[in-house]
Amino acid sequence: MTANGHAVSVPVPGCTLCATPGDFGPRNLSDPRSGLCPACMAAGKPTRDGLERAVMIVAGQSLAAAEALSLATAAPEELAYHLGAVKRGLRAVLQLLAPVEGTGR
């Protein structure tokens, strides 16, 4: 984003979703389908931004459920389930932050 709130184009060396090598146009932050290869557009795959939002929503729900659990009255099975859910949510969030192999980040 620029200082005046307009989106800027970001050059990308391949498909912004599947990292297929090629020139699929610049990544325009105001257009969620920009920079995608024809195969991703034809498959109707969600954009990376959409995937990131979905991961954050699911991780937040898992964390909220774990926070609502009463540790004093919870059965061991409940504790194990909620701990596993939080672990999976944290792993998914960390994978979003990890560099994508082959993108040069």
N, C-alpha and C positions, 0 to 999 in steps of 0.2 A: 504494500500500500504506500502511496505517496503521502506527503504531508497534508494534501488537500482532500484525502479520502478516496482517491481514484485507484483502481487496481492497475498493477503494472504487469507486463508480460515477462515471464521467466523462461529463458532458453533451457530446453531439456534435450539430452542426446538420444532419447528413445521414448517409448510409450510411458506415460507417467504412472500407469497402473501395473502393467505386467513387465515393464523394463525391456520390451522387445526393441532391439536396436533399429534405428531408422530415424528419419526426420518426419514427425507427425505434426509439425507446427509448434509454435510457442505455447507455453502454459500460461493461459490468461486466467488469473484468479477469480474474475467475475463470471467466467464460463466454465462450469464443472466438467464439461466433456472435451475441453480443449486439450490437445496434447495426447489424446488417446489414439491407439492404432485402430485400423478398420475392424480387426477381429474383436477387440474389446467393445467397440461401439455396436457391432452387429450382435454380439452376445448379450448386450444390454447390461453389462457388468456395472455395478455401482462404482462411483468414483472413490478415490482414496479418501477424500474428505468425508464422504458418506460412511465408509468403513470405519474411519477414525471416530466419528460421532457414535456409531453403533457400539463399538468396543467400549467407549467411555460410558455409555448409558448402561450397558450390561454390567460393567465393573462397578459402577455406582450402585446399581440395584443389589449386587452381591454384598457390597460393603454395608449398605443400609440394613440388609437382612441380618448380617453378622452383628452389627452394632445393636440391633433390637433384641438380640438373644440374651437372656438372663443367664449369666455364668453360674449363679448359685443353684439354679434349678434345672439346668440343661443336662440332658443325658450325654454320655460320652459319644454316642453316634451323632448327635446333633452338633456337638463341638467339632468332631472330625469333618462332618459335611461342610459346615460353615468355614472352617479353616481352609479346606480344600477349595471352596468357592472363591475365597479372598485370594488365595495363592494363584488360581487360574486367572482371575481378573487382573492381578498385579502383573503376571507374566504377559498377558495380552497388551496391557498398557506399555510395558517396557519394550515389547516387540515393535510397537508403533514408533518408539523413540530410537530404535536401533537403525543404523544405516542400512539401506537396501543394497545388497551386493550387486555390483555391476553398474551402479549409477554414479560412481565417482565421488560420493559424499564422504 
